[in-house]
Amino acid sequence: MDTSRLELPQGTLDLLILKVVALGPRHGYAIAQRLHQISKDVLQVHQGSLYPALHRLERQRWLKAHWGKTETGREAKFYSLTPAGQHQLAQETSNWDRLSEAVRLVLRTAE
């Protein structure tokens, strides 16, 4: 079994994207790079997962996008959090905290 790659639980990518974008507007590649950096190289989000998630979050009006120039001068779509996205981030963070605590309690149970 390849332990170097971790699969994200369903729905987790949305939460992580919302959190990274809450730190400031970013284009897709920068979002993936920031997730990789913050997670100490554990999380690698590929374009095939990232861009559909960004488009979905934009359709749900949790993200808004505008065109701008990257650090290298290329045109890219920059994403930022909407008020609805801030609310969703708070709700999903709370749900994640409850779920991870419940899993932690089960795993700490003595056999």
C-alpha positions as CSV (number, residue, x, y, z in Angstrom):
1,M,0.0,0.0,0.0
2,D,1.3,3.5,-1.0
3,T,1.3,5.5,2.3
4,S,2.9,8.5,0.7
5,R,-0.4,9.6,-0.8
6,L,-3.4,10.3,1.3
7,E,-6.9,10.4,-0.2
8,L,-9.1,13.3,1.0
9,P,-12.4,12.3,2.5
10,Q,-15.4,13.3,0.3
11,G,-16.2,17.0,0.8
12,T,-12.8,17.9,2.4
13,L,-11.4,19.6,-0.6
14,D,-14.1,22.2,-0.6
15,L,-13.3,23.0,3.0
16,L,-9.6,23.3,2.3
17,I,-10.1,25.5,-0.7
18,L,-12.4,27.8,1.3
19,K,-9.8,28.1,4.0
20,V,-6.9,28.9,1.7
21,V,-9.0,31.5,-0.2
22,A,-10.1,33.0,3.1
23,L,-6.4,33.9,3.6
24,G,-6.5,36.1,0.5
25,P,-7.4,36.0,-3.2
26,R,-5.5,33.3,-5.1
27,H,-5.5,31.7,-8.5
28,G,-5.9,28.0,-8.9
29,Y,-2.3,27.0,-9.1
30,A,-1.5,29.2,-6.1
31,I,-4.3,27.5,-4.1
32,A,-2.8,24.1,-4.9
33,Q,0.7,25.2,-4.0
34,R,-0.5,26.8,-0.7
35,L,-2.3,23.6,0.3
36,H,0.8,21.6,-0.4
37,Q,3.0,24.0,1.6
38,I,0.7,24.4,4.6
39,S,0.2,20.6,4.8
40,K,4.0,20.1,4.8
41,D,4.0,18.4,1.4
42,V,1.3,15.8,2.4
43,L,-1.6,17.2,0.3
44,Q,-1.2,17.4,-3.4
45,V,-4.3,18.6,-5.3
46,H,-4.3,17.9,-9.0
47,Q,-5.9,20.1,-11.6
48,G,-8.4,17.4,-12.4
49,S,-9.8,17.8,-8.9
50,L,-9.0,21.4,-8.1
51,Y,-10.6,23.2,-11.0
52,P,-13.9,21.4,-11.0
53,A,-14.1,22.1,-7.2
54,L,-13.3,25.8,-7.8
55,H,-16.1,26.0,-10.5
56,R,-18.5,24.2,-8.2
57,L,-17.8,26.6,-5.3
58,E,-18.2,29.5,-7.7
59,R,-21.6,28.2,-8.9
60,Q,-22.7,27.9,-5.2
61,R,-21.6,31.5,-4.8
62,W,-19.1,30.7,-2.0
63,L,-16.3,32.0,-4.2
64,K,-16.2,34.9,-6.7
65,A,-13.7,35.2,-9.4
66,H,-12.0,37.9,-11.3
67,W,-9.2,37.9,-13.9
68,G,-5.8,39.3,-13.0
69,K,-2.1,38.9,-13.5
70,T,-0.1,36.3,-11.6
71,E,3.4,36.9,-10.2
72,T,4.8,35.8,-13.6
73,G,2.6,38.1,-15.6
74,R,0.2,35.5,-16.9
75,E,-3.6,36.1,-16.9
76,A,-5.4,33.9,-14.4
77,K,-8.7,33.7,-12.6
78,F,-8.3,34.8,-9.0
79,Y,-10.8,33.5,-6.4
80,S,-12.0,35.2,-3.2
81,L,-14.4,34.3,-0.5
82,T,-18.0,35.7,-0.6
83,P,-20.0,36.4,2.6
84,A,-21.9,33.1,1.9
85,G,-18.5,31.4,1.5
86,Q,-17.4,32.8,4.9
87,H,-20.5,31.4,6.5
88,Q,-20.0,28.0,4.7
89,L,-16.4,27.9,5.9
90,A,-17.4,28.5,9.5
91,Q,-20.1,25.8,9.3
92,E,-17.8,23.2,7.6
93,T,-15.0,24.0,10.1
94,S,-17.4,23.4,13.0
95,N,-18.6,20.1,11.4
96,W,-15.0,19.0,10.7
97,D,-14.0,19.7,14.3
98,R,-16.9,17.6,15.6
99,L,-16.3,14.8,13.3
100,S,-12.5,14.7,13.9
101,E,-13.1,14.7,17.7
102,A,-15.5,11.9,17.4
103,V,-13.1,9.8,15.3
104,R,-10.3,10.6,17.8
105,L,-12.4,9.4,20.7
106,V,-13.1,6.1,18.9
107,L,-9.5,5.6,18.0
108,R,-8.3,6.3,21.6
109,T,-10.7,3.7,23.0
110,A,-8.8,0.8,24.7
111,E,-9.5,-2.6,23.3
